[in-house]
Amino acid sequence: VTVNGTVNGITEINADDVTVNGIIGGNATVIANSFVMGETANFKGNLDYWSQQGQQDFTGRVKGTAAFKPDLAPVREEAKQNKGLFLGLLGGITIFSLFSAAFTIGLLMFFTRNFFKDAAKYMQKQPWMSLLIGVLFFILTPIVIFVLMVTFIGIPMALALLAGYLVMMFFATTFSSLVLARWVELKNKKNWHPVTVFFLTLGIFICLKLLWVIPLLGWLAHFILVAMGLGSLLAMKQHIYMKHR
């Protein structure tokens, strides 16, 4: 960019090479790899600039204040590329999470039959107990693992418990989404086709993930719903164990 004439008002220039020979009537911002002022250059206002040449002496050519601003550098292409890379990575993780959830939901519906529906019935009858069991699971399990780790003979059990806990944490939102979908089915006194339940579960999964966008209230709502779903599942697991013991 080369300025040979007169520019009135605020001026912003972002280019590889900038040469000013004319008059800039107002405040100016210049971002350039190479920034050159000719002998006839005249800035009537303030000048904020960044260039790879670093700080320069513009005495007599800037009526206001000439300030070298290092923080202007990210305005250039490198920052845009980093932002694009971050958004691309975020999008990839989101798509992977969605397809992983859909695959897991399909497997759970195919192999578990009525287990999640029974858990939904329990949650419908005992919502507060479901929540309590889920909260206790999240809080007490790490404590139990730590205590077992301290004792030498408890390490194998602690490792097995840790593996199960990590699996439950990883699939917590997916498991709870299926319980909540079955709860909606029971609430409406319906017997939906598995395809309907599948897409409803996937929709609830997406909604639970979107709750993370809302600070505090969204996080709390997500925790409560997931804890209730997991709590009802754990309660049903305990019921089945006691029944067949």
Phi, psi and chi 1 to 4 in degrees:
 res  aa     phi    psi   chi1   chi2   chi3   chi4
   1 VAL       -  127.3  172.6      -      -      -
   2 THR  -123.2  126.8  -58.7      -      -      -
   3 VAL  -108.6  113.6  179.3      -      -      -
   4 ASN  -110.4  -19.6  -70.9  -39.9      -      -
   5 GLY  -101.5 -148.7      -      -      -      -
   6 THR  -113.4  130.6  -60.6      -      -      -
   7 VAL  -117.4  118.7 -179.5      -      -      -
   8 ASN   -92.8  147.4  -65.2  -46.0      -      -
   9 GLY    88.1 -170.5      -      -      -      -
  10 ILE   -71.8  136.2  -63.8  172.5      -      -
  11 THR  -126.3  131.6  -56.9      -      -      -
  12 GLU  -127.3  125.2  -64.7 -178.4    4.7      -
  13 ILE  -127.7  127.8  -55.3  174.5      -      -
  14 ASN  -131.9  105.5 -170.9  -16.8      -      -
  15 ALA  -154.6  167.7      -      -      -      -
  16 ASP   -64.9  -49.7  -73.5  -26.8      -      -
  17 ASP  -127.7  128.7  -58.2  -62.9      -      -
  18 VAL  -125.2  128.8  175.9      -      -      -
  19 THR  -127.9  125.9  -58.4      -      -      -
  20 VAL  -116.3  118.3  178.3      -      -      -
  21 ASN  -114.5  -12.6  -63.2  -45.8      -      -
  22 GLY  -101.5 -152.5      -      -      -      -
  23 ILE  -114.6  129.4  -61.4  172.4      -      -
  24 ILE  -107.3  114.3  -54.7  -63.7      -      -
  25 GLY   -76.9  -26.7      -      -      -      -
  26 GLY  -121.8 -164.8      -      -      -      -
  27 ASN   -65.1  148.9  -66.6  -27.8      -      -
  28 ALA  -137.0  148.6      -      -      -      -
  29 THR  -126.6  126.4  -59.0      -      -      -
  30 VAL  -127.0  126.5  176.8      -      -      -
  31 ILE  -124.8  119.1  -56.1  169.0      -      -
  32 ALA  -157.1  152.5      -      -      -      -
  33 ASN   -67.5  -43.3  -70.0  -28.1      -      -
  34 SER  -126.7  122.2  173.9      -      -      -
  35 PHE  -122.6  115.6 -179.4   22.6      -      -
  36 VAL  -123.1  132.5  177.3      -      -      -
  37 MET  -107.8  126.2  -83.7 -160.7 -167.1      -
  38 GLY   -77.2  174.4      -      -      -      -
  39 GLU   -66.9  -24.0  -65.4 -178.7   -2.1      -
  40 THR   -96.6    5.6   57.0      -      -      -
  41 ALA   -69.6  142.2      -      -      -      -
  42 ASN  -151.8  117.1 -171.0   -6.3      -      -
  43 PHE  -103.6  116.9  -75.2   76.0      -      -
  44 LYS   -77.4  -24.4  -59.4  -70.7 -172.2 -178.6
  45 GLY  -113.1 -150.9      -      -      -      -
  46 ASN   -85.3  156.1  -62.8  -37.4      -      -
  47 LEU  -130.1  118.8  169.5   63.6      -      -
  48 ASP  -106.9  131.4  -66.8  -25.6      -      -
  49 TYR  -148.0  158.7   70.0   96.7      -      -
  50 TRP  -141.5  136.4  176.3   88.8      -      -
  51 SER  -150.6  159.1   73.9      -      -      -
  52 GLN   -66.2  -16.0  -71.4 -174.0  -13.8      -
  53 GLN   -75.2  -14.0  -60.8  153.2  -69.2      -
  54 GLY    83.5 -157.9      -      -      -      -
  55 GLN   -71.9  137.7 -168.4  167.5   -1.6      -
  56 GLN  -126.7  163.1  -57.7 -180.0   59.4      -
  57 ASP   -98.4  109.6 -176.4   11.2      -      -
  58 PHE  -111.3   30.5  -65.1  136.1      -      -
  59 THR   -58.9  131.8  -56.4      -      -      -
  60 GLY    87.8   -9.4      -      -      -      -
  61 ARG  -113.7   -9.7  -62.4  176.9 -171.8  176.8
  62 VAL  -123.8  116.7  179.6      -      -      -
  63 LYS   -70.3  -36.9 -173.9  174.5 -178.3 -179.7
  64 GLY   -88.5 -138.0      -      -      -      -
  65 THR  -104.2  131.6  -58.4      -      -      -
  66 ALA  -102.0  116.9      -      -      -      -
  67 ALA  -126.2  125.5      -      -      -      -
  68 PHE   -80.9  123.7  177.1   76.2      -      -
  69 LYS  -117.6   97.9  -63.1  -69.4 -176.3   69.6
  70 PRO   -58.8  -30.0  -22.3   33.8      -      -
  71 ASP   -71.4   -7.8   57.6  -49.1      -      -
  72 LEU   -76.8  -17.9  -70.5  175.8      -      -
  73 ALA   -57.6  -43.8      -      -      -      -
  74 PRO   -63.9  -11.0  -23.2   35.2      -      -
  75 VAL   -64.2  -19.9  174.9      -      -      -
  76 ARG   -79.8 -168.2  -62.6 -175.7   60.0   77.7
  77 GLU   -63.6  -31.0 -153.8   57.3   41.4      -
  78 GLU   -60.7  -41.3 -177.2  179.3   -6.7      -
  79 ALA   -64.9  -39.5      -      -      -      -
  80 LYS   -63.6  -39.3  -64.4  179.2 -178.0  178.3
  81 GLN   -66.4  -41.4  -68.1  175.3   -3.6      -
  82 ASN   -63.8  -40.5  -68.4  -22.8      -      -
  83 LYS   -64.1  -42.5 -177.0  178.8  179.4 -179.0
  84 GLY   -63.6  -39.1      -      -      -      -
  85 LEU   -64.4  -42.4 -179.3   62.9      -      -
  86 PHE   -64.3  -45.4  171.8   75.1      -      -
  87 LEU   -64.7  -38.2  -68.8  176.4      -      -
  88 GLY   -64.4  -42.0      -      -      -      -
  89 LEU   -64.9  -43.1 -179.0   62.4      -      -
  90 LEU   -62.5  -42.2 -176.9   62.3      -      -
  91 GLY   -63.9  -40.3      -      -      -      -
  92 GLY   -63.3  -43.1      -      -      -      -
  93 ILE   -63.8  -40.2  -67.0  173.0      -      -
  94 THR   -63.7  -45.4  -58.4      -      -      -
  95 ILE   -64.0  -43.0  -67.3  172.7      -      -
  96 PHE   -61.5  -43.9  172.6   78.5      -      -
  97 SER   -61.4  -40.7  176.3      -      -      -
  98 LEU   -67.3  -46.2 -170.0   59.7      -      -
  99 PHE   -68.1  -36.8  -84.5   98.9      -      -
 100 SER   -63.6  -42.3  174.9      -      -      -
 101 ALA   -64.5  -43.5      -      -      -      -
 102 ALA   -61.3  -42.3      -      -      -      -
 103 PHE   -64.6  -44.3 -179.6   72.2      -      -
 104 THR   -65.5  -41.4  -54.2      -      -      -
 105 ILE   -61.1  -43.8  -69.4  167.0      -      -
 106 GLY   -60.5  -43.7      -      -      -      -
 107 LEU   -64.8  -43.4  -71.6  178.5      -      -
 108 LEU   -62.7  -42.1  -69.3  172.4      -      -
 109 MET   -67.5  -32.4  -69.3 -177.2   62.9      -
 110 PHE   -75.6  -37.3 -177.1   79.0      -      -
 111 PHE  -100.1  -17.3  -73.8  107.7      -      -
 112 THR  -100.3  -12.7   58.2      -      -      -
 113 ARG    55.9 -107.9  -66.4 -172.8 -180.0  179.8
 114 ASN  -100.7    7.9  -64.7  -39.6      -      -
 115 PHE   -61.1  -46.4  179.8   67.0      -      -
 116 PHE   -72.6  -30.3  -76.8   87.7      -      -
 117 LYS   -68.6  -39.0 -177.7  175.0  -76.8 -170.8
 118 ASP   -65.2  -38.6  -68.3  -22.1      -      -
 119 ALA   -63.8  -38.1      -      -      -      -
 120 ALA   -65.3  -37.0      -      -      -      -
 121 LYS   -63.4  -41.5  -69.7  177.9 -178.6  177.5
 122 TYR   -64.3  -42.6 -179.8   87.1      -      -
 123 MET   -64.6  -34.5 -171.1  175.6   73.4      -
 124 GLN   -67.1  -37.5 -171.1  175.7   34.6      -
 125 LYS   -83.3  -36.2  -66.1  178.2 -179.3  178.0
 126 GLN  -128.1   66.2  -58.4  -75.4  -13.0      -
 127 PRO   -64.1  -40.9   22.3  -31.7      -      -
 128 TRP   -71.9  -36.7  -64.5  112.7      -      -
 129 MET   -67.3  -38.4 -177.9   58.1   67.9      -
 130 SER   -60.2  -43.9  -61.7      -      -      -
 131 LEU   -63.7  -43.6  177.3   60.3      -      -
 132 LEU   -62.3  -45.2  177.7   61.3      -      -
 133 ILE   -62.1  -41.6  -66.2  172.0      -      -
 134 GLY   -64.3  -44.2      -      -      -      -
 135 VAL   -63.8  -43.9  171.1      -      -      -
 136 LEU   -62.8  -36.8  -68.8  176.7      -      -
 137 PHE   -62.1  -46.9  168.3   77.1      -      -
 138 PHE   -63.2  -37.4  -78.0  122.7      -      -
 139 ILE   -88.4  -46.3  -64.1  174.9      -      -
 140 LEU   -78.8  -32.2  -65.0 -177.7      -      -
 141 THR   -58.6  -48.1  -54.5      -      -      -
 142 PRO   -60.0  -35.0  -23.9   35.0      -      -
 143 ILE   -65.7  -44.4  -62.9  175.0      -      -
 144 VAL   -62.3  -42.2  173.3      -      -      -
 145 ILE   -60.5  -43.4  -67.5  171.7      -      -
 146 PHE   -63.2  -44.0  176.2   77.0      -      -
 147 VAL   -62.5  -42.3  172.2      -      -      -
 148 LEU   -65.9  -34.5  -70.0  173.3      -      -
 149 MET   -65.0  -33.4  -78.3  -73.8 -171.7      -
 150 VAL   -65.0  -38.7  173.4      -      -      -
 151 THR   -84.6  134.7   63.8      -      -      -
 152 PHE   -61.9  -44.8 -179.6   76.2      -      -
 153 ILE   -73.0  -15.9   58.8  173.8      -      -
 154 GLY   -90.5   -1.8      -      -      -      -
 155 ILE   -61.2  -46.9  -69.0  178.0      -      -
 156 PRO   -58.5  -42.0  -25.2   35.7      -      -
 157 MET   -65.8  -38.4 -173.4  179.6  -63.5      -
 158 ALA   -64.2  -40.8      -      -      -      -
 159 LEU   -65.5  -40.9  -67.1  175.5      -      -
 160 ALA   -65.0  -42.2      -      -      -      -
 161 LEU   -66.2  -38.6 -171.8   59.3      -      -
 162 LEU   -63.4  -42.0  176.3   61.7      -      -
 163 ALA   -61.3  -44.7      -      -      -      -
 164 GLY   -64.6  -39.2      -      -      -      -
 165 TYR   -64.6  -42.5 -177.7   72.3      -      -
 166 LEU   -65.1  -38.4  -67.8  176.2      -      -
 167 VAL   -63.6  -44.9  169.2      -      -      -
 168 MET   -63.1  -39.4  -71.3  -67.3  -72.9      -
 169 MET   -66.5  -40.2  -69.8  -65.8  -69.8      -
 170 PHE   -66.6  -39.8 -176.2   80.3      -      -
 171 PHE  -100.7   11.4  -69.2  105.6      -      -
 172 ALA   -57.4  -47.6      -      -      -      -
 173 THR   -65.7  -38.1  -55.7      -      -      -
 174 THR   -66.0  -48.0  -53.1      -      -      -
 175 PHE   -58.9  -47.6  -69.0  160.5      -      -
 176 SER   -65.4  -35.0  -61.6      -      -      -
 177 SER   -61.2  -40.0  -61.8      -      -      -
 178 LEU   -70.5  -38.0 -170.5   47.8      -      -
 179 VAL   -63.7  -44.4  174.7      -      -      -
 180 LEU   -65.0  -36.2  -68.8  169.8      -      -
 181 ALA   -64.9  -41.9      -      -      -      -
 182 ARG   -66.6  -33.7  -70.9  -62.1 -168.6 -177.5
 183 TRP   -64.8  -41.3  177.2   82.7      -      -
 184 VAL   -63.2  -39.0  173.0      -      -      -
 185 GLU   -62.0  -45.4 -178.5 -176.8   22.2      -
 186 LEU   -67.4  -39.3  -68.6  171.7      -      -
 187 LYS   -60.1  -36.3 -164.6   72.7  173.8  176.2
 188 ASN   -91.1    3.9  -71.3  -85.1      -      -
 189 LYS    53.5   49.3  -61.2  178.8 -179.5  179.2
 190 LYS  -117.7  165.0  -59.1  -70.2 -175.6  179.9
 191 ASN  -129.6   78.1 -172.7   20.8      -      -
 192 TRP   -72.6  155.1  -73.7  -33.5      -      -
 193 HIS   -65.4  146.7 -169.2  -84.5      -      -
 194 PRO   -53.7  -34.0  -28.6   34.7      -      -
 195 VAL   -64.3  -40.7  175.0      -      -      -
 196 THR   -63.1  -44.1  -56.5      -      -      -
 197 VAL   -63.4  -38.6  176.8      -      -      -
 198 PHE   -60.2  -51.0  171.7   82.2      -      -
 199 PHE   -70.1  -32.8  -78.0  106.9      -      -
 200 LEU   -64.9  -42.5  176.4   60.5      -      -
 201 THR   -61.6  -43.3  -55.5      -      -      -
 202 LEU   -64.0  -39.0 -165.0   58.9      -      -
 203 GLY   -64.3  -42.0      -      -      -      -
 204 ILE   -65.3  -38.8  -67.2  174.1      -      -
 205 PHE   -58.4  -45.2  174.0   83.6      -      -
 206 ILE   -64.0  -42.5  -66.0  171.6      -      -
 207 CYS   -62.3  -40.7  -69.7      -      -      -
 208 LEU   -63.5  -39.3  -72.0  175.7      -      -
 209 LYS   -66.3  -38.4  -71.4  -66.4 -175.0 -179.7
 210 LEU   -68.5  -21.1  -71.3  175.5      -      -
 211 LEU   -62.5  -24.4  -75.5  174.6      -      -
 212 TRP   -67.0  -17.4  -79.2  101.8      -      -
 213 VAL   -72.0  -25.4  179.3      -      -      -
 214 ILE   -93.4  113.6  -53.2  170.9      -      -
 215 PRO   -63.2  147.0  -19.0   31.2      -      -
 216 LEU    61.2  -73.5  -61.1 -179.6      -      -
 217 LEU   -62.7  -42.9  -70.7  178.3      -      -
 218 GLY   -65.0  -42.6      -      -      -      -
 219 TRP   -63.9  -41.6  -57.2  -18.8      -      -
 220 LEU   -65.3  -43.5 -179.9   61.3      -      -
 221 ALA   -62.4  -41.8      -      -      -      -
 222 HIS   -61.4  -46.9 -179.9  -84.4      -      -
 223 PHE   -61.7  -44.5  176.4   77.0      -      -
 224 ILE   -62.9  -47.3  -69.4  172.9      -      -
 225 LEU   -65.0  -42.9  -68.6  171.8      -      -
 226 VAL   -67.7  -40.8  170.7      -      -      -
 227 ALA   -63.1  -40.1      -      -      -      -
 228 MET   -64.4  -43.1  -71.9 -179.4   67.9      -
 229 GLY   -63.1  -48.1      -      -      -      -
 230 LEU   -66.9  -38.0  -76.6 -175.3      -      -
 231 GLY   -60.7  -42.1      -      -      -      -
 232 SER   -67.0  -36.3   63.7      -      -      -
 233 LEU   -65.3  -44.4  -73.1  173.3      -      -
 234 LEU   -64.8  -37.6  -67.1  170.9      -      -
 235 ALA   -63.4  -41.5      -      -      -      -
 236 MET   -68.4  -36.7  -74.4  -52.4  -56.3      -
 237 LYS   -62.4  -42.7 -165.2   72.5  176.2  175.2
 238 GLN   -64.0  -40.5  172.1   70.6   10.6      -
 239 HIS   -63.1  -44.4  176.1   73.1      -      -
 240 ILE   -64.7  -40.2  -66.7  172.8      -      -
 241 TYR   -62.6  -46.0  171.9   76.5      -      -
 242 MET   -66.0  -32.3  -64.2  -61.7  -66.8      -
 243 LYS   -70.4  -37.3 -175.3  178.0  179.7 -179.7
 244 HIS  -103.6    9.2  -66.2   88.1      -      -
 245 ARG   -70.9      - -171.0  174.2   63.2  171.6
